[in-house]
Amino acid sequence: MSTALFTDRYEFTMLSAALRDGSADRRCVFEVFARRLPTGRRYGVVAGTGRLLAALADCRVDPAELAYLRDAGVVDDQTARWLADYRFTGDIHGYAEGELYYPGSPILTVTGTFAECVVLETLVLSVLNHDCAVAAAAARMVTAARGRRLIEMGSRRTHEEAAVACARAAYLAGFGATSNLAAGHRYGIPTAGTAAHAFTLLHDDEAAAFAGQVAALGKQTTLLVDTYDISEGIRRAVAVAGPGLGAIRIDSGDLSMMARQSRQLLDSLGAVDTKIIVSGDLDEHAIAALAAEPVDAYGAGTSVVTGSGAPTAELVYKLVEVDGRPVVKRSEHKATIGGRKTAVRRHKPTGTATEEVVASRGAPEPAPHDRLLQRPYLIAGEPARDLPTLAESREHLRAELVAVPWEGLKLSAGEPAIPVTMMGGDR
Amino acid sequence: MSTALFTDRYEFTMLSAALRDGSADRRCVFEVFARRLPTGRRYGVVAGTGRLLAALADCRVDPAELAYLRDAGVVDDQTARWLADYRFTGDIHGYAEGELYYPGSPILTVTGTFAECVVLETLVLSVLNHDCAVAAAAARMVTAARGRRLIEMGSRRTHEEAAVACARAAYLAGFGATSNLAAGHRYGIPTAGTAAHAFTLLHDDEAAAFAGQVAALGKQTTLLVDTYDISEGIRRAVAVAGPGLGAIRIDSGDLSMMARQSRQLLDSLGAVDTKIIVSGDLDEHAIAALAAEPVDAYGAGTSVVTGSGAPTAELVYKLVEVDGRPVVKRSEHKATIGGRKTAVRRHKPTGTATEEVVASRGAPEPAPHDRLLQRPYLIAGEPARDLPTLAESREHLRAELVAVPWEGLKLSAGEPAIPVTMMGGDR
């Protein structure tokens, strides 16, 4: 399926005008960055780059789309001919998936003619704004869970295709599994889930439902015990599955108290290895509040797929250089520096990150323990090298979160975990 | 493309267990409703039903998906055979797209065997939760705009496929156009957009950019005048395009003051018919605050696609009846009533809505000026009749918003615009 029309009309009208007045072939550099993080957040997480590169490979205007664009008067003949042959032949560099970012970090740099770069703006931002927002929220939940397993189960609370991308971003951020089967199929992410309240209500009584589930899914399954009375549900669950029952899930009520009481009851019934999974409107704060309770895994849904209060990363795609000349919108003079940027992250000898240095039109002065943050993705339109696997990106983020100063992992509102030093173009 | 895996794993494991224990063929009724509206909202807007019905038609498990499900251990042989032949043969009734809804309104009712209904849960909720959230936010912006034109331009701030659905929901809610070309192509929605700051920065100066745009797009185009100095930008725009310039767009700064000063300047230059379009982080409150200013159209982006603070409608899909027996999860006894519901809306003779009556297992007593809210969509798996066009649904919502008591259109937080009376199953 073509991704070429996942775009704003003005990209194509700018293209028309640039083709006509001769400016379409000027060499341009566009950069993706966030002017700020969502209120109170201490870091952003790069996610979606792999999805974006796949979408770019499908960014060709097909004949039906071309007919629409002409019939609707969006493009003229010259532009239609240009679009019919369109293929991105420029360069893309960027941060790794799973890398942290801060205000001003140039997480993606697109270089090529104005024409071939401008038509990518909307698609680039849609993918990155969505996936980065979800990954950042999910990463906070992973920190809050302190090593306990997290299951992403928010598909029903977001657009059906967005749900698949959410599952990918949450797994990248450290979740252990998703409920979403399309994500399992498409990306190889582990999937989880056993039964909802409807399965219990379908049966004549709870014991019959549990028996049906255990017969089909085995004793290692997870039984949902809160359709009627939780204590009775737990007794029935152990009676049906035996003390070797895999897990129980509790989806409502005071989860702290329920977890404690359920653990005691399970232990008293001999089900000492039966795990407790809790779900129901959990966000990073609710997860953190359960740290002292005997919970083995958390199911999180709405808060993951809606970015836990920050549903978009607010990344922008800005033209920073034309034919080697830095450009900048005047009203942004103080906040934004024109010109192509190079970014490094600085660290203490212990590995703790201390600063990100972003230099315009030149490299930051080298220092020990620097790490260059940008890598080539496409050179002259061709893949520069194999992409990391999702598992590798996940491990990269895990390691990066270890390198953040400890204040940066606090859930409370605060400043970015490390400062970003912008170095101007006149150096 | 198949939509069958846009689902949670537990739908398929429940299916497995139900096929095995013989409960899969029990006749079930599932209902979609919201327990509550987002905090302070006064109504919900039904949106996405047309998209959902199209997705249901593609809800067949293809061979590659089936192989994945078996290899991943999600389903057993019996379930795999059942899924290979799956086609929904039950009934679907529901509210019209563009209908308002309130807490407890049964906006969609799915009737059939447990097996064929349960596997639809996640897809149904994904589509409706997303589209209803966007439509409700967009409808508030339409009210705030008091008849002025609204352009949806939020594609870059949400997932690339979700963006297309957002454009559809915003148009349904009364927006006049979208920036999203895929939405134009797929749904015939009018598209809009001319140029971004990048087009100005690409050129040697602003006058050259304006000349290039006018040459390609004509004098009726919209020139973006705030890349450098707005007053100079307006003078240049009129100098290049003449006083017949279509519109200017202002995307930053104090939009109230800018709109007033720009109107004066345009008028003084003879460009008395040149329209003023404003954009830049507009939500319903910002739009309302511009009511007294000489603004002709608003561009709204992030706030539309993120539901302006309520990115999901929190609709649920609940089993309410099994083989004619009403069922309900015990912990919800007070709030939820089992059994299939029938809903009518009551009105004054003047047409103003006064109440929604939702009766379980029977119809509300008839009253003058009642309107039955549910209509058949699928009967025995076949379309019951032609769906309304998007334009018809848009007109339906427009008329419904006229029928709401005036307090219901206030943007401030408040109670639902009309009360919902739930009538129990024992009547």
Interface residues (C-beta under 8 A of the other chain):
Chain A: M1 T3 L5 F6 T7 D8 R9 Y10 E11 F12 T13 M14 S16 A17 A18 L19 R20 D21 S23 R26 C28 F30 A55 A64 E65 Y68 L69 A72 V74 D76 F114 V118 E121 T122 L123 L125 S126 V127 N129 H130 M153 S155 R156 R157 T158 H159 E160 E161 A162 A163 V164 A165 S179 N180 L181 A182 G184 H185 T191 A192 G193 T194 A195 A196 H197 A198 F199 L201 L202 H203 A208 A211 G212 Q213 A215 A216 L217 D226 T227 Y228 D229 S252 G253 T302 V305 T306 G307 P311 T312 E314 Y317 K318 L319 V322 V327 V328 K329 R330 S331
Chain B: M1 T3 L5 F6 T7 D8 R9 Y10 E11 F12 T13 M14 S16 A17 A18 L19 R20 D21 S23 R26 C28 F30 A55 A64 E65 Y68 L69 A72 V74 D76 F114 V118 E121 T122 L123 L125 S126 V127 N129 H130 M153 S155 R156 R157 T158 H159 E160 E161 A162 A163 V164 A165 S179 N180 L181 A182 G184 H185 T191 A192 G193 T194 A195 A196 H197 A198 F199 L201 L202 H203 A208 A211 G212 Q213 A215 A216 L217 D226 T227 Y228 D229 S252 G253 T302 V305 T306 G307 P311 T312 E314 Y317 K318 L319 V322 V327 V328 K329 R330 S331
